[in-house]
Amino acid sequence: MTEPRKTPSQTGGLSFFEDMHPPAADFRADILAGLSKPQKALPPKYYYDEEGSRLFDAITEQPEYYVTGTELELMRTIGPELRELAGEGALVLEPGAGSSVKIRTLLDALDSPSAYVGMDISGDHVRSACEALAADYPSLEIGALCHDFTQSLDVAALPLSAKAHAGRRLVFFPGSTIGNFELIDALALLKTLRGWLREGDALLIGADMRKASEALEAAYDDEAGVTAAFNLNLIARINRELDGDIDADALQYKAFWNPYRSRVEMYLVARRDMHFTVGGERFVIRKDETIHMENSHKFTLETFQDLAAKAGLRSRKAWVSAREPFSIHWLEPAGEAC
Ligand code: AVI
């Protein structure tokens, strides 16, 4: 992976598109393994088929789901400080390139960024997201990588111009996606992202904060039922793709705040005893038994900075929104991870 393989005209305005062939997920094996656990669990990474992605976008528009709007507002507020900290000509790298609004807000705030590289496990998704960005930022060098961001990345080997490679690397990981990982996996991910940085580079990351349980439970169980539909969509996907016969109507969505683990936990609860088949295997769920769907960890400034420090990242600056508390952190490499 040294030379750009395609010219910008062949890639819809992109400087490059590179498929790093992330390991293929095994939907059937992962779902069957999850349903076979004593505490049944479905991996949240499978939420995002076409309908799931549409439903997630709809979640971000719900009045109770403060996360997206609050982070965006905070990004806009701190724009001048980000410009100052990043300096001129930054190379922006975005693992899990998702919200085009947030990246545009960052790019607009920065002082002549030299390049942007979006990454996602789905090649089609990242390519079209980056092409759309390239259409709006025609003078910016933009590349797209099909890559699993939990894996290491040799940034120096990316087919970018010398100018882009000379800029400060700014890894952008918004949305508090870090909160969806078990803490041990969040630490591993921070260490991986730390590995992309040199002295003077930075990780700009969003982390949602602890707040009243009522606000948290409402955010993850909105009145309109969109988050419930988002969870039940995974059941529909399993039925469709794995020849399943799970009665989705017999499952009730429930989200609750677990203060001991500082996270919102999301479940589907069986309203009655259920017998069903998935992928040719038979399963039983008893009335009131749960299927664990997702966690969303909430931090304080201190708990997040402690986690970052364990990954070899030192806090240079952190901002907290004035509305619902949400934090954005500017972290820089500091020594080695432990
Ligand atoms: C993607 N992630 C940051 C969301 C969150 O807030 O934890 C996922 C989500 N699940 C239900 N609502 C939102």
Residues whose N, C-alpha, C, O or C-beta is under 5 A from the ligand:
A	BS01	AVI	I59 V67 G175 S176 T177 N295 S296
